[in-house]
Amino acid sequence: MYDVLLIALIIVSILLIIAVLLQPSKTNAASALSGGAEQLFGKQKARGFEAGLRRVTAVLGFAFIVIAIALAYLSSN
């Protein structure tokens, strides 16, 4: 059981890293110069691919935490 969870944690970790790296940057090149564009574009809701990627990242993060806690519990026994 411990080995299965350890392999699952490694897989979830790799997928979580990929999901975080695929997310688009929140900074805009023009906002670095003007400063005002961030207020206009910063509050837009994520749609399509970005929303799906945000959900996938949240689910993978939750799975990572649950598996890590389960591994800690199993290793203490």
PyMOL Python script that loads the backbone (N, CA, C, O; Angstrom):
from pymol import cmd

cmd.read_pdbstr("""\
ATOM      1  N   MET A   1       0.828  -1.196   0.000  1.00  0.00           N
ATOM      2  CA  MET A   1       0.000   0.000   0.000  1.00  0.00           C
ATOM      3  C   MET A   1       0.867   1.252   0.000  1.00  0.00           C
ATOM      4  O   MET A   1       0.586   2.231  -0.692  1.00  0.00           O
ATOM      5  N   TYR A   2       1.937   1.190   0.805  1.00  0.00           N
ATOM      6  CA  TYR A   2       2.839   2.338   0.901  1.00  0.00           C
ATOM      7  C   TYR A   2       3.492   2.632  -0.450  1.00  0.00           C
ATOM      8  O   TYR A   2       3.599   3.789  -0.857  1.00  0.00           O
ATOM      9  N   ASP A   3       3.927   1.575  -1.140  1.00  0.00           N
ATOM     10  CA  ASP A   3       4.591   1.760  -2.432  1.00  0.00           C
ATOM     11  C   ASP A   3       3.640   2.323  -3.482  1.00  0.00           C
ATOM     12  O   ASP A   3       4.035   3.153  -4.301  1.00  0.00           O
ATOM     13  N   VAL A   4       2.399   1.876  -3.460  1.00  0.00           N
ATOM     14  CA  VAL A   4       1.404   2.383  -4.415  1.00  0.00           C
ATOM     15  C   VAL A   4       1.157   3.868  -4.182  1.00  0.00           C
ATOM     16  O   VAL A   4       1.088   4.648  -5.132  1.00  0.00           O
ATOM     17  N   LEU A   5       1.025   4.255  -2.918  1.00  0.00           N
ATOM     18  CA  LEU A   5       0.811   5.669  -2.606  1.00  0.00           C
ATOM     19  C   LEU A   5       2.038   6.512  -2.947  1.00  0.00           C
ATOM     20  O   LEU A   5       1.909   7.659  -3.374  1.00  0.00           O
ATOM     21  N   LEU A   6       3.216   5.945  -2.759  1.00  0.00           N
ATOM     22  CA  LEU A   6       4.436   6.674  -3.091  1.00  0.00           C
ATOM     23  C   LEU A   6       4.537   6.923  -4.596  1.00  0.00           C
ATOM     24  O   LEU A   6       4.912   8.016  -5.021  1.00  0.00           O
ATOM     25  N   ILE A   7       4.207   5.930  -5.387  1.00  0.00           N
ATOM     26  CA  ILE A   7       4.203   6.095  -6.845  1.00  0.00           C
ATOM     27  C   ILE A   7       3.130   7.096  -7.259  1.00  0.00           C
ATOM     28  O   ILE A   7       3.360   7.920  -8.144  1.00  0.00           O
ATOM     29  N   ALA A   8       1.959   7.032  -6.624  1.00  0.00           N
ATOM     30  CA  ALA A   8       0.892   7.993  -6.924  1.00  0.00           C
ATOM     31  C   ALA A   8       1.324   9.413  -6.576  1.00  0.00           C
ATOM     32  O   ALA A   8       1.002  10.353  -7.302  1.00  0.00           O
ATOM     33  N   LEU A   9       2.046   9.575  -5.477  1.00  0.00           N
ATOM     34  CA  LEU A   9       2.528  10.902  -5.083  1.00  0.00           C
ATOM     35  C   LEU A   9       3.530  11.445  -6.098  1.00  0.00           C
ATOM     36  O   LEU A   9       3.508  12.635  -6.414  1.00  0.00           O
ATOM     37  N   ILE A  10       4.391  10.599  -6.602  1.00  0.00           N
ATOM     38  CA  ILE A  10       5.360  11.028  -7.612  1.00  0.00           C
ATOM     39  C   ILE A  10       4.647  11.454  -8.887  1.00  0.00           C
ATOM     40  O   ILE A  10       4.988  12.480  -9.477  1.00  0.00           O
ATOM     41  N   ILE A  11       3.662  10.675  -9.315  1.00  0.00           N
ATOM     42  CA  ILE A  11       2.914  11.007 -10.530  1.00  0.00           C
ATOM     43  C   ILE A  11       2.135  12.300 -10.351  1.00  0.00           C
ATOM     44  O   ILE A  11       2.143  13.158 -11.234  1.00  0.00           O
ATOM     45  N   VAL A  12       1.464  12.445  -9.216  1.00  0.00           N
ATOM     46  CA  VAL A  12       0.698  13.669  -8.951  1.00  0.00           C
ATOM     47  C   VAL A  12       1.632  14.871  -8.876  1.00  0.00           C
ATOM     48  O   VAL A  12       1.282  15.956  -9.340  1.00  0.00           O
ATOM     49  N   SER A  13       2.806  14.689  -8.303  1.00  0.00           N
ATOM     50  CA  SER A  13       3.769  15.786  -8.206  1.00  0.00           C
ATOM     51  C   SER A  13       4.209  16.262  -9.582  1.00  0.00           C
ATOM     52  O   SER A  13       4.264  17.465  -9.838  1.00  0.00           O
ATOM     53  N   ILE A  14       4.519  15.332 -10.459  1.00  0.00           N
ATOM     54  CA  ILE A  14       4.941  15.692 -11.815  1.00  0.00           C
ATOM     55  C   ILE A  14       3.808  16.383 -12.564  1.00  0.00           C
ATOM     56  O   ILE A  14       4.033  17.389 -13.238  1.00  0.00           O
ATOM     57  N   LEU A  15       2.592  15.850 -12.450  1.00  0.00           N
ATOM     58  CA  LEU A  15       1.449  16.471 -13.122  1.00  0.00           C
ATOM     59  C   LEU A  15       1.145  17.855 -12.561  1.00  0.00           C
ATOM     60  O   LEU A  15       0.753  18.753 -13.307  1.00  0.00           O
ATOM     61  N   LEU A  16       1.319  18.033 -11.267  1.00  0.00           N
ATOM     62  CA  LEU A  16       1.087  19.336 -10.645  1.00  0.00           C
ATOM     63  C   LEU A  16       2.108  20.359 -11.128  1.00  0.00           C
ATOM     64  O   LEU A  16       1.758  21.511 -11.384  1.00  0.00           O
ATOM     65  N   ILE A  17       3.350  19.953 -11.252  1.00  0.00           N
ATOM     66  CA  ILE A  17       4.379  20.857 -11.773  1.00  0.00           C
ATOM     67  C   ILE A  17       4.050  21.263 -13.205  1.00  0.00           C
ATOM     68  O   ILE A  17       4.171  22.436 -13.559  1.00  0.00           O
ATOM     69  N   ILE A  18       3.640  20.314 -14.021  1.00  0.00           N
ATOM     70  CA  ILE A  18       3.284  20.614 -15.411  1.00  0.00           C
ATOM     71  C   ILE A  18       2.086  21.548 -15.468  1.00  0.00           C
ATOM     72  O   ILE A  18       2.075  22.489 -16.262  1.00  0.00           O
ATOM     73  N   ALA A  19       1.076  21.302 -14.639  1.00  0.00           N
ATOM     74  CA  ALA A  19      -0.119  22.152 -14.637  1.00  0.00           C
ATOM     75  C   ALA A  19       0.208  23.578 -14.223  1.00  0.00           C
ATOM     76  O   ALA A  19      -0.344  24.526 -14.781  1.00  0.00           O
ATOM     77  N   VAL A  20       1.093  23.740 -13.257  1.00  0.00           N
ATOM     78  CA  VAL A  20       1.474  25.089 -12.819  1.00  0.00           C
ATOM     79  C   VAL A  20       2.274  25.793 -13.906  1.00  0.00           C
ATOM     80  O   VAL A  20       2.084  26.987 -14.141  1.00  0.00           O
ATOM     81  N   LEU A  21       3.158  25.073 -14.565  1.00  0.00           N
ATOM     82  CA  LEU A  21       3.966  25.691 -15.618  1.00  0.00           C
ATOM     83  C   LEU A  21       3.143  26.057 -16.848  1.00  0.00           C
ATOM     84  O   LEU A  21       3.507  26.986 -17.570  1.00  0.00           O
ATOM     85  N   LEU A  22       2.055  25.358 -17.101  1.00  0.00           N
ATOM     86  CA  LEU A  22       1.213  25.656 -18.260  1.00  0.00           C
ATOM     87  C   LEU A  22       0.301  26.856 -18.047  1.00  0.00           C
ATOM     88  O   LEU A  22      -0.237  27.400 -19.012  1.00  0.00           O
ATOM     89  N   GLN A  23       0.123  27.272 -16.817  1.00  0.00           N
ATOM     90  CA  GLN A  23      -0.775  28.391 -16.560  1.00  0.00           C
ATOM     91  C   GLN A  23      -0.180  29.675 -17.113  1.00  0.00           C
ATOM     92  O   GLN A  23       1.019  29.919 -16.986  1.00  0.00           O
ATOM     93  N   PRO A  24      -1.033  30.501 -17.734  1.00  0.00           N
ATOM     94  CA  PRO A  24      -0.530  31.755 -18.307  1.00  0.00           C
ATOM     95  C   PRO A  24      -0.125  32.743 -17.221  1.00  0.00           C
ATOM     96  O   PRO A  24      -0.641  32.715 -16.104  1.00  0.00           O
ATOM     97  N   SER A  25       0.797  33.601 -17.572  1.00  0.00           N
ATOM     98  CA  SER A  25       1.274  34.613 -16.638  1.00  0.00           C
ATOM     99  C   SER A  25       0.196  35.655 -16.400  1.00  0.00           C
ATOM    100  O   SER A  25      -0.552  35.998 -17.316  1.00  0.00           O
ATOM    101  N   LYS A  26       0.111  36.157 -15.183  1.00  0.00           N
ATOM    102  CA  LYS A  26      -0.893  37.169 -14.866  1.00  0.00           C
ATOM    103  C   LYS A  26      -0.384  38.576 -15.118  1.00  0.00           C
ATOM    104  O   LYS A  26      -1.169  39.524 -15.093  1.00  0.00           O
ATOM    105  N   THR A  27       0.902  38.735 -15.360  1.00  0.00           N
ATOM    106  CA  THR A  27       1.435  40.062 -15.618  1.00  0.00           C
ATOM    107  C   THR A  27       1.385  40.358 -17.102  1.00  0.00           C
ATOM    108  O   THR A  27       1.588  39.472 -17.933  1.00  0.00           O
ATOM    109  N   ASN A  28       1.120  41.582 -17.421  1.00  0.00           N
ATOM    110  CA  ASN A  28       1.057  42.038 -18.794  1.00  0.00           C
ATOM    111  C   ASN A  28       2.266  42.927 -19.035  1.00  0.00           C
ATOM    112  O   ASN A  28       2.639  43.707 -18.159  1.00  0.00           O
ATOM    113  N   ALA A  29       2.881  42.825 -20.196  1.00  0.00           N
ATOM    114  CA  ALA A  29       4.073  43.620 -20.483  1.00  0.00           C
ATOM    115  C   ALA A  29       3.760  45.110 -20.453  1.00  0.00           C
ATOM    116  O   ALA A  29       4.593  45.905 -20.018  1.00  0.00           O
ATOM    117  N   ALA A  30       2.579  45.499 -20.907  1.00  0.00           N
ATOM    118  CA  ALA A  30       2.213  46.914 -20.909  1.00  0.00           C
ATOM    119  C   ALA A  30       1.962  47.432 -19.496  1.00  0.00           C
ATOM    120  O   ALA A  30       2.176  48.613 -19.224  1.00  0.00           O
ATOM    121  N   SER A  31       1.516  46.571 -18.608  1.00  0.00           N
ATOM    122  CA  SER A  31       1.232  47.027 -17.245  1.00  0.00           C
ATOM    123  C   SER A  31       2.509  47.339 -16.483  1.00  0.00           C
ATOM    124  O   SER A  31       2.484  48.098 -15.514  1.00  0.00           O
ATOM    125  N   ALA A  32       3.609  46.768 -16.906  1.00  0.00           N
ATOM    126  CA  ALA A  32       4.874  47.073 -16.249  1.00  0.00           C
ATOM    127  C   ALA A  32       5.276  48.519 -16.503  1.00  0.00           C
ATOM    128  O   ALA A  32       5.927  49.146 -15.668  1.00  0.00           O
ATOM    129  N   LEU A  33       4.884  49.044 -17.660  1.00  0.00           N
ATOM    130  CA  LEU A  33       5.228  50.425 -17.992  1.00  0.00           C
ATOM    131  C   LEU A  33       4.193  51.411 -17.481  1.00  0.00           C
ATOM    132  O   LEU A  33       4.543  52.466 -16.951  1.00  0.00           O
ATOM    133  N   SER A  34       2.919  51.071 -17.639  1.00  0.00           N
ATOM    134  CA  SER A  34       1.879  52.040 -17.290  1.00  0.00           C
ATOM    135  C   SER A  34       1.307  51.833 -15.892  1.00  0.00           C
ATOM    136  O   SER A  34       0.992  52.811 -15.214  1.00  0.00           O
ATOM    137  N   GLY A  35       1.168  50.604 -15.451  1.00  0.00           N
ATOM    138  CA  GLY A  35       0.634  50.334 -14.127  1.00  0.00           C
ATOM    139  C   GLY A  35      -0.881  50.306 -14.072  1.00  0.00           C
ATOM    140  O   GLY A  35      -1.435  49.686 -13.164  1.00  0.00           O
ATOM    141  N   GLY A  36      -1.566  50.937 -14.982  1.00  0.00           N
ATOM    142  CA  GLY A  36      -3.018  51.004 -14.943  1.00  0.00           C
ATOM    143  C   GLY A  36      -3.705  49.837 -15.609  1.00  0.00           C
ATOM    144  O   GLY A  36      -4.857  49.541 -15.295  1.00  0.00           O
ATOM    145  N   ALA A  37      -3.035  49.174 -16.509  1.00  0.00           N
ATOM    146  CA  ALA A  37      -3.661  48.072 -17.241  1.00  0.00           C
ATOM    147  C   ALA A  37      -3.933  46.878 -16.332  1.00  0.00           C
ATOM    148  O   ALA A  37      -4.843  46.092 -16.596  1.00  0.00           O
ATOM    149  N   GLU A  38      -3.160  46.739 -15.277  1.00  0.00           N
ATOM    150  CA  GLU A  38      -3.354  45.600 -14.378  1.00  0.00           C
ATOM    151  C   GLU A  38      -4.706  45.676 -13.683  1.00  0.00           C
ATOM    152  O   GLU A  38      -5.342  44.645 -13.463  1.00  0.00           O
ATOM    153  N   GLN A  39      -5.148  46.856 -13.340  1.00  0.00           N
ATOM    154  CA  GLN A  39      -6.446  46.996 -12.693  1.00  0.00           C
ATOM    155  C   GLN A  39      -7.572  46.644 -13.651  1.00  0.00           C
ATOM    156  O   GLN A  39      -8.593  46.094 -13.237  1.00  0.00           O
ATOM    157  N   LEU A  40      -7.393  46.953 -14.912  1.00  0.00           N
ATOM    158  CA  LEU A  40      -8.438  46.678 -15.895  1.00  0.00           C
ATOM    159  C   LEU A  40      -8.515  45.196 -16.226  1.00  0.00           C
ATOM    160  O   LEU A  40      -9.601  44.617 -16.261  1.00  0.00           O
ATOM    161  N   PHE A  41      -7.367  44.584 -16.470  1.00  0.00           N
ATOM    162  CA  PHE A  41      -7.352  43.195 -16.921  1.00  0.00           C
ATOM    163  C   PHE A  41      -7.158  42.190 -15.790  1.00  0.00           C
ATOM    164  O   PHE A  41      -7.385  40.999 -16.002  1.00  0.00           O
ATOM    165  N   GLY A  42      -6.758  42.609 -14.629  1.00  0.00           N
ATOM    166  CA  GLY A  42      -6.458  41.694 -13.536  1.00  0.00           C
ATOM    167  C   GLY A  42      -7.670  41.039 -12.922  1.00  0.00           C
ATOM    168  O   GLY A  42      -7.530  40.001 -12.275  1.00  0.00           O
ATOM    169  N   LYS A  43      -8.848  41.591 -13.093  1.00  0.00           N
ATOM    170  CA  LYS A  43     -10.044  41.062 -12.442  1.00  0.00           C
ATOM    171  C   LYS A  43     -10.906  40.208 -13.364  1.00  0.00           C
ATOM    172  O   LYS A  43     -12.002  39.803 -12.976  1.00  0.00           O
ATOM    173  N   GLN A  44     -10.434  39.925 -14.573  1.00  0.00           N
ATOM    174  CA  GLN A  44     -11.229  39.120 -15.488  1.00  0.00           C
ATOM    175  C   GLN A  44     -11.256  37.672 -15.016  1.00  0.00           C
ATOM    176  O   GLN A  44     -10.275  37.156 -14.480  1.00  0.00           O
ATOM    177  N   LYS A  45     -12.397  37.031 -15.225  1.00  0.00           N
ATOM    178  CA  LYS A  45     -12.571  35.647 -14.822  1.00  0.00           C
ATOM    179  C   LYS A  45     -11.917  34.729 -15.855  1.00  0.00           C
ATOM    180  O   LYS A  45     -12.003  34.965 -17.060  1.00  0.00           O
ATOM    181  N   ALA A  46     -11.267  33.687 -15.363  1.00  0.00           N
ATOM    182  CA  ALA A  46     -10.637  32.717 -16.254  1.00  0.00           C
ATOM    183  C   ALA A  46     -11.713  31.937 -16.997  1.00  0.00           C
ATOM    184  O   ALA A  46     -12.717  31.524 -16.417  1.00  0.00           O
ATOM    185  N   ARG A  47     -11.483  31.744 -18.291  1.00  0.00           N
ATOM    186  CA  ARG A  47     -12.456  31.024 -19.118  1.00  0.00           C
ATOM    187  C   ARG A  47     -11.745  30.003 -19.984  1.00  0.00           C
ATOM    188  O   ARG A  47     -10.552  30.123 -20.262  1.00  0.00           O
ATOM    189  N   GLY A  48     -12.488  29.010 -20.401  1.00  0.00           N
ATOM    190  CA  GLY A  48     -11.970  28.021 -21.330  1.00  0.00           C
ATOM    191  C   GLY A  48     -10.817  27.223 -20.762  1.00  0.00           C
ATOM    192  O   GLY A  48     -10.924  26.593 -19.710  1.00  0.00           O
ATOM    193  N   PHE A  49      -9.713  27.267 -21.484  1.00  0.00           N
ATOM    194  CA  PHE A  49      -8.529  26.495 -21.119  1.00  0.00           C
ATOM    195  C   PHE A  49      -7.986  26.912 -19.758  1.00  0.00           C
ATOM    196  O   PHE A  49      -7.579  26.066 -18.962  1.00  0.00           O
ATOM    197  N   GLU A  50      -7.980  28.212 -19.490  1.00  0.00           N
ATOM    198  CA  GLU A  50      -7.454  28.707 -18.210  1.00  0.00           C
ATOM    199  C   GLU A  50      -8.289  28.213 -17.035  1.00  0.00           C
ATOM    200  O   GLU A  50      -7.742  27.833 -16.000  1.00  0.00           O
ATOM    201  N   ALA A  51      -9.606  28.219 -17.190  1.00  0.00           N
ATOM    202  CA  ALA A  51     -10.476  27.747 -16.107  1.00  0.00           C
ATOM    203  C   ALA A  51     -10.282  26.251 -15.871  1.00  0.00           C
ATOM    204  O   ALA A  51     -10.230  25.799 -14.727  1.00  0.00           O
ATOM    205  N   GLY A  52     -10.177  25.496 -16.943  1.00  0.00           N
ATOM    206  CA  GLY A  52      -9.946  24.063 -16.809  1.00  0.00           C
ATOM    207  C   GLY A  52      -8.609  23.757 -16.162  1.00  0.00           C
ATOM    208  O   GLY A  52      -8.495  22.860 -15.327  1.00  0.00           O
ATOM    209  N   LEU A  53      -7.600  24.515 -16.561  1.00  0.00           N
ATOM    210  CA  LEU A  53      -6.276  24.323 -15.985  1.00  0.00           C
ATOM    211  C   LEU A  53      -6.249  24.707 -14.513  1.00  0.00           C
ATOM    212  O   LEU A  53      -5.546  24.084 -13.717  1.00  0.00           O
ATOM    213  N   ARG A  54      -7.010  25.726 -14.154  1.00  0.00           N
ATOM    214  CA  ARG A  54      -7.092  26.134 -12.741  1.00  0.00           C
ATOM    215  C   ARG A  54      -7.755  25.033 -11.911  1.00  0.00           C
ATOM    216  O   ARG A  54      -7.317  24.748 -10.796  1.00  0.00           O
ATOM    217  N   ARG A  55      -8.814  24.409 -12.453  1.00  0.00           N
ATOM    218  CA  ARG A  55      -9.486  23.312 -11.747  1.00  0.00           C
ATOM    219  C   ARG A  55      -8.564  22.102 -11.606  1.00  0.00           C
ATOM    220  O   ARG A  55      -8.493  21.481 -10.546  1.00  0.00           O
ATOM    221  N   VAL A  56      -7.863  21.779 -12.687  1.00  0.00           N
ATOM    222  CA  VAL A  56      -6.940  20.641 -12.654  1.00  0.00           C
ATOM    223  C   VAL A  56      -5.852  20.872 -11.609  1.00  0.00           C
ATOM    224  O   VAL A  56      -5.488  19.953 -10.875  1.00  0.00           O
ATOM    225  N   THR A  57      -5.335  22.095 -11.542  1.00  0.00           N
ATOM    226  CA  THR A  57      -4.303  22.420 -10.555  1.00  0.00           C
ATOM    227  C   THR A  57      -4.836  22.280  -9.135  1.00  0.00           C
ATOM    228  O   THR A  57      -4.141  21.768  -8.257  1.00  0.00           O
ATOM    229  N   ALA A  58      -6.060  22.732  -8.907  1.00  0.00           N
ATOM    230  CA  ALA A  58      -6.654  22.628  -7.571  1.00  0.00           C
ATOM    231  C   ALA A  58      -6.872  21.170  -7.179  1.00  0.00           C
ATOM    232  O   ALA A  58      -6.595  20.789  -6.042  1.00  0.00           O
ATOM    233  N   VAL A  59      -7.362  20.356  -8.102  1.00  0.00           N
ATOM    234  CA  VAL A  59      -7.603  18.939  -7.813  1.00  0.00           C
ATOM    235  C   VAL A  59      -6.281  18.215  -7.555  1.00  0.00           C
ATOM    236  O   VAL A  59      -6.180  17.412  -6.627  1.00  0.00           O
ATOM    237  N   LEU A  60      -5.274  18.500  -8.373  1.00  0.00           N
ATOM    238  CA  LEU A  60      -3.972  17.862  -8.168  1.00  0.00           C
ATOM    239  C   LEU A  60      -3.338  18.303  -6.851  1.00  0.00           C
ATOM    240  O   LEU A  60      -2.702  17.499  -6.170  1.00  0.00           O
ATOM    241  N   GLY A  61      -3.506  19.563  -6.493  1.00  0.00           N
ATOM    242  CA  GLY A  61      -2.986  20.040  -5.212  1.00  0.00           C
ATOM    243  C   GLY A  61      -3.657  19.354  -4.043  1.00  0.00           C
ATOM    244  O   GLY A  61      -3.001  18.976  -3.073  1.00  0.00           O
ATOM    245  N   PHE A  62      -4.969  19.195  -4.135  1.00  0.00           N
ATOM    246  CA  PHE A  62      -5.711  18.494  -3.084  1.00  0.00           C
ATOM    247  C   PHE A  62      -5.276  17.032  -2.997  1.00  0.00           C
ATOM    248  O   PHE A  62      -5.081  16.504  -1.902  1.00  0.00           O
ATOM    249  N   ALA A  63      -5.124  16.379  -4.152  1.00  0.00           N
ATOM    250  CA  ALA A  63      -4.685  14.982  -4.172  1.00  0.00           C
ATOM    251  C   ALA A  63      -3.284  14.843  -3.584  1.00  0.00           C
ATOM    252  O   ALA A  63      -2.998  13.881  -2.872  1.00  0.00           O
ATOM    253  N   PHE A  64      -2.416  15.799  -3.881  1.00  0.00           N
ATOM    254  CA  PHE A  64      -1.059  15.782  -3.335  1.00  0.00           C
ATOM    255  C   PHE A  64      -1.082  15.831  -1.812  1.00  0.00           C
ATOM    256  O   PHE A  64      -0.372  15.074  -1.148  1.00  0.00           O
ATOM    257  N   ILE A  65      -1.899  16.723  -1.264  1.00  0.00           N
ATOM    258  CA  ILE A  65      -1.976  16.867   0.194  1.00  0.00           C
ATOM    259  C   ILE A  65      -2.537  15.597   0.840  1.00  0.00           C
ATOM    260  O   ILE A  65      -2.014  15.127   1.850  1.00  0.00           O
ATOM    261  N   VAL A  66      -3.596  15.049   0.257  1.00  0.00           N
ATOM    262  CA  VAL A  66      -4.219  13.847   0.819  1.00  0.00           C
ATOM    263  C   VAL A  66      -3.253  12.663   0.783  1.00  0.00           C
ATOM    264  O   VAL A  66      -3.128  11.930   1.765  1.00  0.00           O
ATOM    265  N   ILE A  67      -2.574  12.478  -0.343  1.00  0.00           N
ATOM    266  CA  ILE A  67      -1.636  11.357  -0.457  1.00  0.00           C
ATOM    267  C   ILE A  67      -0.454  11.547   0.489  1.00  0.00           C
ATOM    268  O   ILE A  67       0.015  10.583   1.094  1.00  0.00           O
ATOM    269  N   ALA A  68       0.030  12.781   0.621  1.00  0.00           N
ATOM    270  CA  ALA A  68       1.158  13.041   1.526  1.00  0.00           C
ATOM    271  C   ALA A  68       0.780  12.752   2.973  1.00  0.00           C
ATOM    272  O   ALA A  68       1.580  12.195   3.725  1.00  0.00           O
ATOM    273  N   ILE A  69      -0.431  13.127   3.367  1.00  0.00           N
ATOM    274  CA  ILE A  69      -0.885  12.840   4.736  1.00  0.00           C
ATOM    275  C   ILE A  69      -1.039  11.337   4.945  1.00  0.00           C
ATOM    276  O   ILE A  69      -0.682  10.814   6.001  1.00  0.00           O
ATOM    277  N   ALA A  70      -1.571  10.643   3.939  1.00  0.00           N
ATOM    278  CA  ALA A  70      -1.725   9.192   4.048  1.00  0.00           C
ATOM    279  C   ALA A  70      -0.363   8.506   4.156  1.00  0.00           C
ATOM    280  O   ALA A  70      -0.203   7.558   4.926  1.00  0.00           O
ATOM    281  N   LEU A  71       0.608   8.978   3.393  1.00  0.00           N
ATOM    282  CA  LEU A  71       1.955   8.404   3.483  1.00  0.00           C
ATOM    283  C   LEU A  71       2.590   8.674   4.842  1.00  0.00           C
ATOM    284  O   LEU A  71       3.269   7.808   5.394  1.00  0.00           O
ATOM    285  N   ALA A  72       2.375   9.854   5.376  1.00  0.00           N
ATOM    286  CA  ALA A  72       2.912  10.169   6.703  1.00  0.00           C
ATOM    287  C   ALA A  72       2.279   9.282   7.765  1.00  0.00           C
ATOM    288  O   ALA A  72       2.956   8.824   8.685  1.00  0.00           O
ATOM    289  N   TYR A  73       0.981   9.042   7.635  1.00  0.00           N
ATOM    290  CA  TYR A  73       0.286   8.169   8.591  1.00  0.00           C
ATOM    291  C   TYR A  73       0.808   6.731   8.489  1.00  0.00           C
ATOM    292  O   TYR A  73       1.050   6.080   9.506  1.00  0.00           O
ATOM    293  N   LEU A  74       0.978   6.243   7.261  1.00  0.00           N
ATOM    294  CA  LEU A  74       1.452   4.870   7.082  1.00  0.00           C
ATOM    295  C   LEU A  74       2.899   4.701   7.534  1.00  0.00           C
ATOM    296  O   LEU A  74       3.267   3.642   8.044  1.00  0.00           O
ATOM    297  N   SER A  75       3.709   5.717   7.356  1.00  0.00           N
ATOM    298  CA  SER A  75       5.114   5.583   7.752  1.00  0.00           C
ATOM    299  C   SER A  75       5.301   5.680   9.264  1.00  0.00           C
ATOM    300  O   SER A  75       6.309   5.216   9.797  1.00  0.00           O
ATOM    301  N   SER A  76       4.331   6.281   9.958  1.00  0.00           N
ATOM    302  CA  SER A  76       4.443   6.377  11.416  1.00  0.00           C
ATOM    303  C   SER A  76       4.042   5.078  12.104  1.00  0.00           C
ATOM    304  O   SER A  76       4.381   4.862  13.267  1.00  0.00           O
ATOM    305  N   ASN A  77       3.332   4.220  11.402  1.00  0.00           N
ATOM    306  CA  ASN A  77       2.890   2.944  11.995  1.00  0.00           C
ATOM    307  C   ASN A  77       3.872   1.850  11.748  1.00  0.00           C
ATOM    308  O   ASN A  77       3.654   0.717  12.177  1.00  0.00           O
TER     309      ASN A  77
END
""", "prot")
cmd.dss("prot")
cmd.show_as("cartoon", "prot")
cmd.util.cbc("prot")
cmd.orient("prot")
